[in-house]
Amino acid sequence: MPSPQDSRAAAFLAAHTRVQRAPLLPELRLHLADALTPLWEGTEVELDRLGVPPPFWAFAWAGGQALARLVLDNPELVRGRTVLDFASGSGVVGLAAALAGAARVLCADTDPFAAAAIAANRALNGLVVECTDLDLVGRMDLEAEVVLAGDICYEAPLAGQVEAWLRGLAAGGREVLLGDPGRKFAPKGGLEELAVYDVTTTLEIESSTVRRATVWRVLG
């Protein structure tokens, strides 16, 4: 039986999103917020009054869309392999990995509202992904062979901690891929460029209606 917190998160998701397709990912249907379901127009104070963390899970961010697109276009990256979608948000990258034939996908996000979004989106697409709310940063004992991280470099010092962890995973033999649209705290070196996409976005969450996002292989 769902907990009261799970039920509240699911109800909030239903009330503040609608089913649509992200511009770069027509293969997937997602519960997303937009101008018709304004969610982030209030201040952080207002969100705090509602008891809602910043709703990163309600948008298909440019870096995540780019990473998901790369996976769908190059399924050999994940086919038959165990995959971690770190800081999963809506679950879009993990869902793309599942659609591309990954053997197992774990979506990790500490926000309980993200867990509700991932559950709703996997049901909507008929895909199987697992979900955890554990903080995995620093964990080197992951089962995942492939680690996917979409649009995670938006604030410090978290970005620095995550970068060090991802480099450690890469040095240990994991395939680590990062999707990023030029965020301020993105790594400045030790990366291999795999693809570049122009992603249509919204002024609700970005400073322009198109963001150029790059998918990088993180080098150990």
PABALO-346121 format. One record per residue (C-alpha): residue in three letters; x, y, z. Coordinates in Angstrom, 2 decimals, decimal comma, always signed. Layout:
! residues N
- Ala; X; Y; Z
...
//
This chain:
! residues 220
- Met; +0,00; +0,00; +0,00
- Pro; +1,42; +3,46; -0,89
- Ser; +2,55; +5,60; +2,04
- Pro; +0,79; +8,94; +2,70
- Gln; +3,88; +10,69; +1,30
- Asp; +3,75; +8,56; -1,87
- Ser; +0,05; +9,23; -2,31
- Arg; +0,56; +12,97; -1,80
- Ala; +3,38; +13,05; -4,35
- Ala; +1,29; +11,14; -6,90
- Ala; -1,66; +13,49; -6,39
- Phe; +0,58; +16,55; -6,77
- Leu; +2,04; +15,11; -9,97
- Ala; -1,42; +14,50; -11,43
- Ala; -2,57; +18,01; -10,58
- His; +0,46; +19,90; -11,91
- Thr; +1,54; +18,04; -15,06
- Arg; +0,01; +16,75; -18,25
- Val; +1,02; +13,95; -20,59
- Gln; +3,12; +15,11; -23,53
- Arg; +6,26; +14,33; -25,51
- Ala; +9,59; +16,08; -25,03
- Pro; +10,82; +17,79; -28,24
- Leu; +13,83; +15,52; -28,75
- Leu; +12,10; +12,30; -27,62
- Pro; +8,94; +11,51; -29,56
- Glu; +9,27; +7,85; -28,56
- Leu; +8,35; +8,58; -24,94
- Arg; +5,24; +10,00; -23,30
- Leu; +5,90; +11,87; -20,06
- His; +4,06; +13,69; -17,30
- Leu; +5,54; +17,20; -17,64
- Ala; +4,74; +20,71; -16,49
- Asp; +4,41; +23,55; -19,00
- Ala; +2,68; +26,89; -19,53
- Leu; -0,71; +25,17; -19,26
- Thr; +0,24; +23,63; -15,91
- Pro; +2,38; +26,37; -14,31
- Leu; +4,42; +24,87; -11,53
- Trp; +7,61; +26,87; -11,14
- Glu; +6,19; +30,33; -11,60
- Gly; +6,06; +30,91; -7,85
- Thr; +9,02; +31,66; -5,66
- Glu; +10,94; +29,16; -3,58
- Val; +9,11; +30,59; -0,58
- Glu; +5,79; +29,59; -2,11
- Leu; +7,03; +26,11; -2,91
- Asp; +8,29; +25,82; +0,64
- Arg; +4,86; +26,84; +1,93
- Leu; +3,37; +23,98; -0,07
- Gly; +6,02; +21,62; +1,30
- Val; +7,28; +20,82; -2,20
- Pro; +10,98; +20,56; -3,12
- Pro; +12,05; +22,36; -6,30
- Pro; +10,24; +20,34; -9,02
- Phe; +13,19; +19,28; -11,16
- Trp; +11,25; +16,09; -11,93
- Ala; +8,51; +18,01; -13,77
- Phe; +10,62; +19,07; -16,76
- Ala; +12,59; +17,31; -19,50
- Trp; +15,84; +19,23; -19,09
- Ala; +18,05; +19,80; -22,12
- Gly; +20,97; +17,73; -20,87
- Gly; +18,71; +14,81; -20,04
- Gln; +16,95; +14,97; -23,40
- Ala; +20,29; +14,95; -25,22
- Leu; +21,56; +11,98; -23,23
- Ala; +18,32; +10,05; -23,76
- Arg; +18,45; +10,79; -27,50
- Leu; +22,01; +9,49; -27,73
- Val; +21,02; +6,27; -25,97
- Leu; +18,03; +5,72; -28,25
- Asp; +20,11; +6,37; -31,36
- Asn; +22,96; +4,17; -30,13
- Pro; +21,31; +1,29; -28,24
- Glu; +24,55; -0,71; -28,20
- Leu; +25,67; +1,60; -25,38
- Val; +23,19; +0,00; -22,98
- Arg; +21,74; -3,11; -24,65
- Gly; +21,97; -6,10; -22,33
- Arg; +23,77; -4,08; -19,64
- Thr; +22,89; -2,85; -16,16
- Val; +22,29; +0,91; -16,11
- Leu; +22,08; +3,58; -13,42
- Asp; +20,21; +6,79; -14,25
- Phe; +21,62; +9,13; -11,61
- Ala; +19,57; +12,14; -10,42
- Ser; +16,83; +10,74; -12,58
- Gly; +14,15; +13,41; -12,12
- Ser; +11,32; +12,41; -14,45
- Gly; +13,13; +9,18; -15,33
- Val; +13,49; +10,13; -18,97
- Val; +17,09; +8,89; -19,36
- Gly; +16,40; +5,62; -17,58
- Leu; +13,27; +5,06; -19,66
- Ala; +15,29; +5,64; -22,82
- Ala; +17,81; +3,05; -21,62
- Ala; +15,03; +0,54; -20,96
- Leu; +13,54; +1,19; -24,40
- Ala; +16,99; +0,71; -25,94
- Gly; +17,26; -2,77; -24,44
- Ala; +19,12; -2,39; -21,14
- Ala; +19,00; -5,57; -19,04
- Arg; +18,20; -3,63; -15,88
- Val; +17,71; +0,06; -15,14
- Leu; +17,87; +1,72; -11,74
- Cys; +16,63; +5,33; -11,55
- Ala; +18,09; +7,10; -8,52
- Asp; +16,74; +10,36; -7,11
- Thr; +16,45; +11,47; -3,49
- Asp; +13,26; +13,49; -4,11
- Pro; +10,10; +11,50; -3,30
- Phe; +8,22; +13,52; -5,92
- Ala; +10,70; +12,25; -8,52
- Ala; +9,87; +8,70; -7,47
- Ala; +6,20; +9,41; -8,17
- Ala; +7,10; +10,87; -11,59
- Ile; +9,26; +7,87; -12,50
- Ala; +6,52; +5,44; -11,46
- Ala; +3,91; +7,32; -13,49
- Asn; +6,15; +7,63; -16,55
- Arg; +7,22; +3,98; -16,59
- Ala; +3,57; +2,92; -16,40
- Leu; +2,66; +5,35; -19,17
- Asn; +5,29; +3,83; -21,46
- Gly; +4,95; +0,20; -20,40
- Leu; +8,63; +0,01; -19,47
- Val; +10,35; -1,65; -16,53
- Val; +12,73; +0,47; -14,45
- Glu; +13,51; +0,29; -10,76
- Cys; +13,70; +3,30; -8,49
- Thr; +15,65; +4,22; -5,35
- Asp; +15,73; +7,32; -3,17
- Leu; +19,14; +6,48; -1,69
- Asp; +21,93; +9,04; -2,04
- Leu; +24,47; +7,14; -4,14
- Val; +27,13; +9,85; -4,46
- Gly; +30,45; +8,37; -3,37
- Arg; +29,32; +4,77; -3,67
- Met; +31,86; +2,76; -5,65
- Asp; +30,19; -0,64; -5,18
- Leu; +27,42; -0,08; -7,72
- Glu; +26,24; -3,01; -9,82
- Ala; +25,73; -0,72; -12,82
- Glu; +27,95; -1,21; -15,86
- Val; +26,74; +2,07; -17,37
- Val; +26,12; +5,29; -15,42
- Leu; +24,03; +8,01; -17,08
- Ala; +23,78; +11,52; -15,64
- Gly; +21,66; +14,17; -17,32
- Asp; +21,88; +17,88; -16,48
- Ile; +23,32; +17,58; -12,98
- Cys; +25,88; +20,43; -12,98
- Tyr; +23,63; +23,32; -11,97
- Glu; +24,92; +24,09; -8,47
- Ala; +28,07; +23,88; -6,37
- Pro; +29,44; +22,14; -4,36
- Leu; +27,27; +19,19; -5,40
- Ala; +28,56; +19,30; -8,97
- Gly; +32,14; +18,99; -7,77
- Gln; +31,32; +16,05; -5,52
- Val; +29,43; +14,29; -8,29
- Glu; +32,20; +14,94; -10,82
- Ala; +34,81; +13,34; -8,55
- Trp; +32,53; +10,35; -8,00
- Leu; +31,77; +9,90; -11,70
- Arg; +35,46; +10,07; -12,56
- Gly; +36,13; +7,41; -9,95
- Leu; +33,46; +5,18; -11,46
- Ala; +34,94; +5,70; -14,92
- Ala; +38,41; +4,87; -13,65
- Gly; +36,96; +1,66; -12,22
- Gly; +35,76; +0,52; -15,62
- Arg; +32,20; +1,85; -15,84
- Glu; +30,89; +3,59; -18,91
- Val; +29,93; +7,05; -17,60
- Leu; +28,00; +9,45; -19,83
- Leu; +27,07; +13,03; -18,96
- Gly; +24,52; +15,19; -20,75
- Asp; +25,00; +18,91; -20,17
- Pro; +23,82; +22,15; -21,86
- Gly; +26,74; +24,29; -20,71
- Arg; +25,85; +24,62; -17,05
- Lys; +28,15; +26,80; -14,98
- Phe; +29,56; +23,98; -12,87
- Ala; +30,06; +21,37; -15,60
- Pro; +33,48; +19,69; -15,83
- Lys; +36,01; +21,65; -17,87
- Gly; +38,20; +18,78; -19,01
- Gly; +38,71; +15,04; -18,96
- Leu; +35,76; +14,47; -21,26
- Glu; +35,21; +12,94; -24,69
- Glu; +32,51; +14,56; -26,82
- Leu; +30,03; +12,05; -28,24
- Ala; +27,19; +14,17; -29,64
- Val; +25,70; +17,68; -29,71
- Tyr; +21,98; +18,50; -29,92
- Asp; +19,96; +21,70; -30,13
- Val; +17,10; +21,14; -27,70
- Thr; +13,90; +23,14; -27,78
- Thr; +13,05; +24,24; -24,25
- Thr; +10,87; +26,78; -22,45
- Leu; +11,42; +30,19; -20,90
- Glu; +9,72; +28,87; -17,77
- Ile; +12,96; +27,14; -16,82
- Glu; +15,66; +28,37; -19,22
- Ser; +16,99; +31,71; -20,45
- Ser; +16,33; +30,84; -24,11
- Thr; +13,97; +28,67; -26,13
- Val; +16,82; +26,53; -27,50
- Arg; +19,75; +25,09; -25,54
- Arg; +22,73; +23,38; -27,14
- Ala; +23,44; +20,26; -25,13
- Thr; +26,50; +18,03; -25,38
- Val; +26,80; +14,40; -24,36
- Trp; +30,21; +13,58; -22,95
- Arg; +31,98; +10,38; -21,99
- Val; +33,57; +10,98; -18,59
- Leu; +37,19; +9,87; -18,49
- Gly; +38,66; +8,43; -15,33
//
